[in-house]
């Protein structure tokens, strides 16, 4: 198992994914600003683990705060929460985790006997709970998703959706892990995922560690592979799923969905319930993060374009629900995703 983030009593240890696959280095974050910078610069990335990291960021803020009263501590935490939410606006898990942690903090700060020490302890406990829940969710999603994988299937995936971005076996990549362990004889086509190459650097590294057969391809090779019948299903993750089932994910996902739809190849999205945002009506309402153009003009620090060349660098795109065959969550599989289906899933979850 890989632990991309870890609580260490007075700091947050983050496996620096910018250094992979060449070096395994950890950042020792001792302030909220350091945690926020790690998120902003992609030292840690992937929707579920961003939520976990944000939760630990607030636990850290409570632990290092010198606030004299519970009310002052709550103000410190509110500031920390705003800082963390501003780092990656498309990834809803950050806001989800911050809001969940703030609910715990507000309740304890207002409670009789809500000492500063008690608030700090409860926030650490809640962050650990969020990590444990994600680990369990990954196992459930992997099992449910593996049921959709035929024997001997060739799976195409995009970006990185494995242990590096969760507390468990992963979301989309977790499906491949379970299918492989079940002896289904799968093979994974790994999109390199430009411009930051999460597929080439991270997914290929994870699959090789796990002994899962894989082949790395350039992003623009996916179309011919799908057209030629070399892909049996596409499995991707998500950074935010809108209330109508539209999916925001790493840029390049939408073209894969269009290709899969045209060639009648199943297109599956695997994401925990925390990634579903019922407060966002549709994909058109999702804020798409624009990142530094230098990620395109000078990828990994190597200058590829002439100085001064203008570049646009949206980090995500939106796939309409009509192109999604099914969404796999830890609470069930939603076939033909729609607003009604998502609401029904949440309703069933609340009554369970």
DOVEXRO-201724 format. One line per 2 residues: number of its first residue (from 1); their letters; for each residue x, y, z of C-alpha. Coordinates in Angstrom, 1 decimal, padded with zeros to 4 digits. Each point is the difference from the previous one (the first is absolute). Example, Ala and Ser with C-alpha at 12.3 -4.5 7.8 and 13.67 -1.06 7.14 Angstrom:
BEGIN
1 = AS = 012.3:-004.5:007.8; 001.4:003.4:-000.7
This chain:
BEGIN
1 = XX = 000.0:000.0:000.0; 001.0:003.6:-000.7
3 = XX = -000.8:002.7:002.5; -000.2:003.3:-001.8
5 = XX = -000.8:002.0:003.2; 000.5:-000.8:003.6
7 = XX = -000.8:001.7:003.3; 003.0:000.3:002.4
9 = XX = -001.3:001.6:003.1; 001.3:003.5:-000.7
11 = XX = 000.5:-000.1:-003.8; -001.4:-001.4:-003.2
13 = XX = 002.4:-002.2:-002.0; -000.7:000.1:-003.7
15 = XX = 001.6:-002.3:-002.6; 001.3:002.5:-002.6
17 = XX = -001.6:-001.3:-003.3; 002.0:002.6:-002.0
19 = XX = 003.1:-002.1:000.7; -001.5:-003.3:-001.1
21 = XX = 000.9:-002.4:-001.5; 003.7:000.8:000.5
23 = XX = 000.0:000.8:003.7; -002.2:-000.7:003.0
25 = XX = 000.2:003.2:002.1; -002.3:001.2:002.7
27 = XX = -000.9:003.6:000.9; -000.3:000.8:003.7
29 = XX = -002.8:002.6:000.1; -000.2:001.8:003.3
31 = XX = -002.4:002.9:-001.0; -003.2:000.3:-001.9
33 = XX = 001.8:002.1:-002.6; 002.4:-002.8:-000.7
35 = XX = -002.8:-002.5:-000.4; -001.8:002.4:-002.3
37 = XX = 003.2:000.5:-002.1; 000.4:-003.8:-000.3
39 = XX = -003.5:-000.2:-001.3; 000.4:003.0:-002.4
41 = XX = 003.2:-001.3:-001.5; -001.2:-003.6:-000.5
43 = XX = 002.3:-001.5:002.6; -003.2:-001.7:001.1
45 = XX = -002.8:-000.5:-002.5; -003.1:-002.1:-000.7
47 = XX = -003.4:000.8:001.2; -000.4:-002.3:003.0
49 = XX = 003.5:000.6:001.4; -000.5:003.7:-000.4
51 = XX = -002.9:-000.2:002.3; 002.0:-002.0:002.5
53 = XX = 002.9:002.4:-000.2; -002.4:003.0:000.5
55 = XX = -001.4:-001.7:003.1; 003.5:-000.5:001.4
57 = XX = 000.8:003.6:-000.9; -002.8:001.1:002.3
59 = XX = 001.0:-002.4:002.7; 003.5:001.5:-000.2
61 = XX = -001.4:003.5:000.1; -001.8:-000.9:003.3
63 = XX = 003.1:-001.7:001.4; 002.4:002.9:-000.6
65 = XX = -002.4:002.8:000.7; 000.8:002.3:002.9
67 = XX = -003.5:001.3:000.3; -000.9:000.8:003.6
69 = XX = -003.7:-001.0:-000.3; -002.2:-002.4:-001.9
71 = XX = -001.6:002.9:-001.9; 003.4:001.3:-001.1
73 = XX = 001.0:-003.6:-001.0; -003.1:-000.2:-002.1
75 = XX = 001.0:003.2:-001.8; 003.5:-001.5:-000.7
77 = XX = -001.6:-003.1:-001.4; -002.4:002.0:-002.2
79 = XX = 003.0:001.8:-001.5; 001.9:-003.3:-000.5
81 = XX = -003.1:-001.4:-001.7; -000.2:002.8:-002.4
83 = XX = 003.7:-000.3:-000.8; -000.4:-003.7:-000.8
85 = XX = -003.2:000.4:-002.0; 001.7:002.5:-002.3
87 = XX = 002.8:-002.4:-001.0; -001.8:-002.2:-002.6
89 = XX = -003.5:001.4:-000.7; -001.2:-002.9:-002.2
91 = XX = 000.7:-002.8:002.5; -003.1:-000.1:002.1
93 = XX = 001.5:-002.4:002.6; 002.0:002.9:001.5
95 = XX = -003.0:002.1:000.7; -001.9:-003.1:001.1
97 = XX = 002.7:-000.9:002.6; 000.4:003.5:001.2
99 = XX = -003.7:000.5:000.5; -000.2:-003.4:001.9
101 = XX = 002.9:001.0:002.2; -001.4:003.4:000.7
103 = XX = -003.3:-001.5:001.0; 001.8:-002.1:002.7
105 = XX = 002.1:003.0:001.1; -003.1:002.3:000.3
107 = XX = -001.9:-002.5:001.9; 002.8:-000.7:002.5
109 = XX = 000.9:003.7:000.4; -003.6:000.8:001.0
111 = XX = -000.4:-003.0:002.2; 000.1:000.2:003.8
113 = XX = 003.5:-001.1:000.9; 001.3:000.5:-003.5
115 = XX = 003.6:000.6:001.1; 002.7:000.8:-002.6
117 = XX = 001.6:-003.3:000.6; -003.3:-001.8:-000.6
119 = XX = -000.6:001.8:-003.3; 003.5:-000.9:-001.2
121 = XX = -000.5:-003.6:000.9; -003.3:-000.3:-001.7
123 = XX = 001.2:001.6:-003.2; 003.0:-002.4:-000.2
125 = XX = -002.5:-002.9:000.6; -002.3:001.3:-002.7
127 = XX = 002.8:000.2:-002.5; 001.1:-003.5:000.8
129 = XX = -003.6:-001.1:-000.5; -000.1:001.6:-003.4
131 = XX = 003.1:-001.9:-001.0; -001.4:-003.3:001.3
133 = XX = -003.3:000.5:-001.8; 001.8:000.7:-003.3
135 = XX = 002.0:-003.2:000.4; -003.2:-002.0:000.5
137 = XX = -001.7:001.8:-002.9; 002.9:-000.9:-002.3
139 = XX = -000.4:-003.7:000.8; -003.8:000.2:-000.6
141 = XX = 000.4:001.9:-003.3; 002.7:-002.5:-001.1
143 = XX = -002.2:-003.0:000.6; -003.1:001.6:-001.7
145 = XX = 002.0:001.3:-002.9; 001.9:-003.3:-000.6
147 = XX = -003.4:-001.7:-000.6; -000.2:002.2:-003.2
149 = XX = 003.3:-001.2:-001.3; -000.1:-003.0:-002.4
151 = XX = 002.6:-002.8:000.1; 003.2:001.0:-001.9
153 = XX = -001.2:003.6:-000.4; 002.2:002.8:-001.3
155 = XX = -000.8:003.0:002.2; 000.9:003.6:-001.0
157 = XX = 000.5:002.4:002.8; 000.9:003.7:000.2
159 = XX = 002.0:002.0:002.6; 000.8:-001.7:003.3
161 = XX = -002.8:-001.5:002.1; 001.9:-002.5:002.2
163 = XX = 001.5:-000.1:003.4; 001.8:003.3:-000.5
165 = XX = -003.3:001.8:000.0; -002.0:-001.9:002.6
167 = XX = 000.5:-001.6:003.4; -000.6:-003.5:-001.5
169 = XX = 000.4:-001.8:-003.3; -001.3:002.8:-002.1
171 = XX = -003.2:001.0:-001.8; 000.2:-000.9:-003.7
173 = XX = 003.4:-001.7:000.3; -001.4:-001.9:003.1
175 = XX = -002.4:-001.7:-002.4; 002.9:-001.3:-002.0
177 = XX = 001.8:-001.1:003.2; -003.0:-002.1:001.1
179 = XX = -000.6:-001.4:-003.5; 003.7:-001.0:-000.2
181 = XX = 000.0:-001.6:003.5; -003.1:-001.9:-001.0
183 = XX = 001.9:-001.6:-002.9; -001.9:001.6:-002.8
185 = XX = 003.2:000.4:-002.1; -000.4:003.7:-000.7
187 = XX = 002.3:002.4:-001.8; 000.0:003.8:000.5
189 = XX = 000.7:002.6:-002.6; 001.4:003.0:001.9
191 = XX = -000.5:003.4:-001.5; 003.1:002.1:000.6
193 = XX = -002.4:002.9:001.0; 001.5:003.3:-001.2
195 = XX = 001.2:002.4:001.0; 001.2:-001.1:003.4
197 = XX = 000.2:-003.7:-001.0; -001.8:-001.5:003.0
199 = XX = -000.6:-003.2:-002.0; 003.6:-000.4:-001.1
201 = XX = 001.6:001.0:003.3; -002.5:-001.4:002.5
203 = XX = -002.5:-002.5:-001.4; 002.7:-002.0:-001.8
205 = XX = 002.1:000.0:003.1; -002.8:-001.3:002.2
207 = XX = -001.0:-002.7:-002.5; 003.6:-001.2:-000.3
209 = XX = 000.3:-000.2:003.8; -003.2:-002.1:000.0
211 = XX = 001.0:-002.3:-002.8; -003.0:000.9:-002.1
213 = XX = 000.6:-000.3:-003.8; -000.1:003.5:-001.5
215 = XX = 001.2:002.0:-003.0; 000.6:003.7:000.0
217 = XX = -001.3:002.0:-003.0; -000.1:003.6:-001.1
219 = XX = -003.3:001.7:000.5; -000.6:000.4:-003.7
221 = XX = 000.4:-003.8:-000.6; -003.2:-000.8:001.9
223 = XX = -002.3:000.7:-002.9; 001.6:-002.5:-002.4
225 = XX = 000.1:-002.7:002.8; -003.6:000.4:000.7
227 = XX = -000.9:000.0:-003.7; 002.0:-003.1:-000.6
229 = XX = -001.7:-002.0:002.7; 003.0:000.0:002.4
231 = XX = -002.0:001.5:002.9; -002.9:-001.8:001.7
233 = XX = -000.9:002.7:002.5; 001.1:003.5:001.2
235 = XX = 000.3:000.5:003.7; 000.7:003.4:001.5
237 = XX = -000.4:001.9:003.3; -001.6:003.4:000.7
239 = XX = 000.8:003.2:001.7; -003.6:001.1:000.3
241 = XX = -003.3:-001.5:-001.2; -002.8:002.5:-000.4
243 = XX = -003.6:-000.6:001.1; -001.1:-001.1:-003.5
245 = XX = 002.9:-002.5:-000.4; 002.4:002.1:-002.0
247 = XX = 003.6:-000.8:000.9; 002.9:002.3:000.4
249 = XX = 003.3:-001.8:-000.3; 003.6:000.4:-001.2
251 = XX = 000.1:001.8:-003.3; -000.1:-002.5:-002.8
253 = XX = -002.8:-002.1:001.5; -002.7:001.5:-002.1
255 = XX = 001.6:-001.0:-003.3; 000.3:-003.6:001.3
257 = XX = -003.7:000.0:000.9; -000.9:001.2:-003.5
259 = XX = 002.2:-002.7:-001.6; -001.4:-002.7:002.2
261 = XX = -003.6:001.0:-000.7; 000.7:000.1:-003.8
263 = XX = 001.5:-003.5:000.0; -002.5:-001.5:002.5
265 = XX = 002.7:-000.6:002.7; -001.2:000.3:003.7
267 = XX = 001.1:003.2:001.7; 000.1:-000.4:003.8
269 = XX = 000.6:002.7:002.7; 001.2:-001.2:003.4
271 = XX = -000.3:002.5:002.9; -001.0:000.0:003.7
273 = XX = -003.2:001.7:001.1; 002.0:002.9:001.3
275 = XX = 000.8:001.0:-003.6; -003.7:000.3:-000.9
277 = XX = -001.1:003.7:000.4; -003.8:000.3:000.1
279 = XX = 000.4:003.8:000.5; 001.5:000.3:-003.5
281 = XX = -002.9:-000.4:-002.5; 002.0:-001.0:-003.1
283 = XX = 003.5:-000.1:-001.5; -000.5:003.5:-001.4
285 = XX = 000.0:001.3:003.6; 003.3:-001.7:001.0
287 = XX = 002.9:002.5:000.2; 002.9:-001.4:-002.1
289 = XX = 003.5:000.7:001.5; 002.4:001.8:-002.3
291 = XX = 003.6:-000.9:000.8; 003.3:001.5:-000.8
293 = XX = 000.6:000.1:-003.8; 003.6:-001.1:000.6
295 = XX = -001.3:-003.5:000.7; -000.6:-000.1:-003.8
297 = XX = 002.8:002.2:-001.3; 002.7:-001.5:002.3
299 = XX = -001.3:-003.4:001.2; 001.9:-001.4:003.0
301 = XX = 002.3:003.1:-000.3; 001.1:-000.8:-003.6
303 = XX = -000.6:003.0:-002.3; -001.9:-001.3:-003.0
305 = XX = -001.5:003.1:-001.5; 001.6:003.3:-001.1
307 = XX = 000.1:002.6:002.8; -003.2:002.1:000.1
309 = XX = -002.2:-002.5:-001.7; -003.5:000.4:001.5
311 = XX = -001.6:-003.2:001.4; -003.3:-001.0:001.6
313 = XX = 000.2:-002.6:002.7; -003.5:-001.2:001.3
315 = XX = 000.7:-002.8:002.5; -003.4:-001.7:-000.5
317 = XX = -002.8:-000.5:-002.5; -003.6:-001.0:000.4
319 = XX = -001.6:-003.2:-001.3; -003.8:000.2:-000.4
321 = XX = -001.9:-002.8:001.8; -001.4:-001.2:-003.3
323 = XX = 003.4:-001.3:-000.9; 000.5:-001.9:003.3
325 = XX = -001.0:-003.6:000.0; 000.0:-000.2:003.8
327 = XX = 001.4:001.6:003.2; 001.4:-002.4:002.5
329 = XX = -000.1:001.2:003.7; 000.5:-001.8:003.2
331 = XX = -003.8:000.0:000.5; -000.9:-001.5:-003.4
333 = XX = 000.3:000.3:-003.7; -002.1:002.6:-001.8
335 = XX = -000.8:-001.1:-003.6; -001.0:002.8:-002.4
337 = XX = 000.8:002.7:002.5; -002.6:002.7:000.6
339 = XX = -001.0:002.5:002.7; -002.8:-002.3:001.1
341 = XX = 002.4:-003.0:000.3; 002.6:002.0:002.0
343 = XX = -002.7:001.3:002.4; -001.4:-003.5:000.4
345 = XX = 003.5:-001.3:000.9; 000.5:002.7:002.6
347 = XX = -003.5:-000.7:001.4; 000.8:-003.7:000.3
349 = XX = 003.3:000.8:001.7; -001.6:002.2:002.6
351 = XX = -002.6:-002.6:000.8; 002.5:-002.8:000.3
